[in-house]
């Protein structure tokens, strides 16, 4: 398991090695698909459902991982 943080340049290199990306993820400031044909996908979808989400949502994602709405919906 890799436990050392990667630099932005290392993240960018790995992102390019793993192209093409469908989801535009923000990995330490590096976007995986900044020119996605749906825009900033899936964030545009998250923004659409944001008003329906509880203001202080926190819990588990179904796989036992702790999640907070702020991590998904900045």
Helices and strands as residue ranges (DSSP letters): H 8-17, E 26-27, E 30-31, H 43-49, G 50-52, E 58-60, E 66-68, H 69-72
